[in-house]
């Protein structure tokens, strides 16, 4: 298992290099002179040259890329134009907020999704199975910003039960944070929940029809042990793959959800950066999200191998 | 009544598994498809019954019905299954569950798919012992090692931690056999236990099953498409075609005096050692019928070389004719009736046990 983890870890390195190259190219293909944005149109040619040298813009493209990598290694993501702070500071202060929201959403989606899928798969074709199909279809076809707005309308404006914006209000205790999290978490989780429930159901149905489940039954194993110890573990690899993919979607879904609920995370910062053409912040944000995505996939691979011992050989 | 038991010889042991007029259907009651029809047989204590037929003839469905393991879309729509005199339809789900493994156990065809890929051999084997028989982990482990020794797996203790995919095909089949006999079942049901194996391993596995049956005093129901397998192991044979038993009787009777044209055809499709190697085998032309559109009359008539007009009209009964000794035939033509029978040549067995 350890050598498997080591091999997979090594394989992530070229991917991360690829991502840095892509974000670097982003700064190269954006038209316009960065010094215009940084110094304003009225700056002297001397000041511009100085800044170019300071930023390494006078070097070749390769030189600039190496400098970019060197800065990244030292944690220097450049300077955000909108926040007038280093990009790393902006991202660091918001990363936890996004992580908190995404984590809560994926936990909610996974737990409810697996539970609902299992519940449906145990009685295929039953009323509850068909009811679940309808709910899944509904959640799957609902755009997250629309669902978010509807939730705000219902719980925030009509029922006045829950706060609809920001992370905390007033003195901001834990319960206050939870109340603020509830609606964005639901919004973010909805789509993933539906996808996870659907995959759990179909994968579990496959496994329940398999020979080894029949063997287990033929040996007198009870139905709940069949489901929890024989069927679910074997249905898990497919479900985990979907959960992993959903985590990627959650990161991008966060942009939408955080904007709707003014949640101070990376998503909201990215939204603001895009509307103000804050290239360094966009670059940093993309890099961070991409690396997070790679790390998630890495974790999924390991979980996958854990549930399916055959993969370790590959 | 058309069970083998009707004219039972004095030597047959007391019954442990009795199936009478079993019908298995799929689909809604309005448009049901019967995949098993009027199947009856009796397995005595310690006896071996071979159920023979092509794929799709209903032999596996019969045994799944006996074990109560039909998929959700299938059901027993008529007939009875009795285990030690107890009607299984009267059992609660819980009682049926505890009968499986201890009363009747199953060895299925492909051990790779029949073993849970994400559990070690030891965990799977020990599961019912620990969770349903209240054995300690230590005791269950010892019992697993004992069972693996019994089925001839060398270095049993070291194998407990292996996953199914880490074993060879023959080893896996042995593990599957060990798991099946772990509850000391009275009836062992082996569904094509050697089909997925190569020929030399087939013979070993058959010998093992036969030997275990004798040592542990189990009855055996062996389901196969291979008459050679049956010849070596079974005391009684039931030949099935299109969901019905077409001929049944003692193994000796079926091999020395086959009476149904289908049984004959099956025997002619086996290569024989005493014939020149370049002699062509006689295949059975055509395919088994689709159970959704069963032919009229005798289901074998579209493929039968000896078909008579009557065969298309009326389904013949499974009856003793003049054969005696519990030998039953479902054929209205009965071309090999004793009155006009020619001697049958010896039949070579493939992978059989002697």
Interface residues (C-beta under 8 A of the other chain):
Chain A: X124 X209 X210 X211 X212 X214 X215 X216 X217 X218 X219 X220 X221 X222 X225 X229 X230 X233 X234 X307 X308 X309 X310
Chain B: X67 X69 X71 X72 X97 X98 X99 X100 X101 X102 X104 X105 X106 X108 X110 X113 X114 X115 X116 X117 X118 X119 X124 X127 X128 X131 X132 X163 X165 X176 X179 X180 X182 X183
